[in-house]
C-alpha cells in the first residue's frame, strides 16, 4: 500500500465529508421535488409530474450506486463507529 501524505485522522475526516455530501445531495432532492410534484399535480400536468418522479428516482438510484462504488464498506464503517 502507498503512503498517504495526510495523517490518518485527516484522511478519515475527508472521507466522511465526501460521504455525507454525496448522501446529502440525494436527500436534499426531496425538498424541491416533493413541492414540485404537488404543484404539477394541482396544475394537472400529469405527464410532466411522472417525468419528474422518474428523473428523481433515476438520480437516486445512480447516486446510490456511485456512492457504493466510491465508498465501498462505508456502511460497515458507520455501523462500527
URFENRA-V401397 format. One record per helix or strand of 2 or more residues. SS is the DSSP state (H for helix, E for strand). FROM is the first residue (numbers start at 1). TO is the last residue. If there is no record, write none. Layout:
<<SS | FROM | TO> <SS | FROM | TO>>
This chain:
<<H | 8 | 28> <H | 30 | 42> <H | 46 | 70> <H | 74 | 80>>
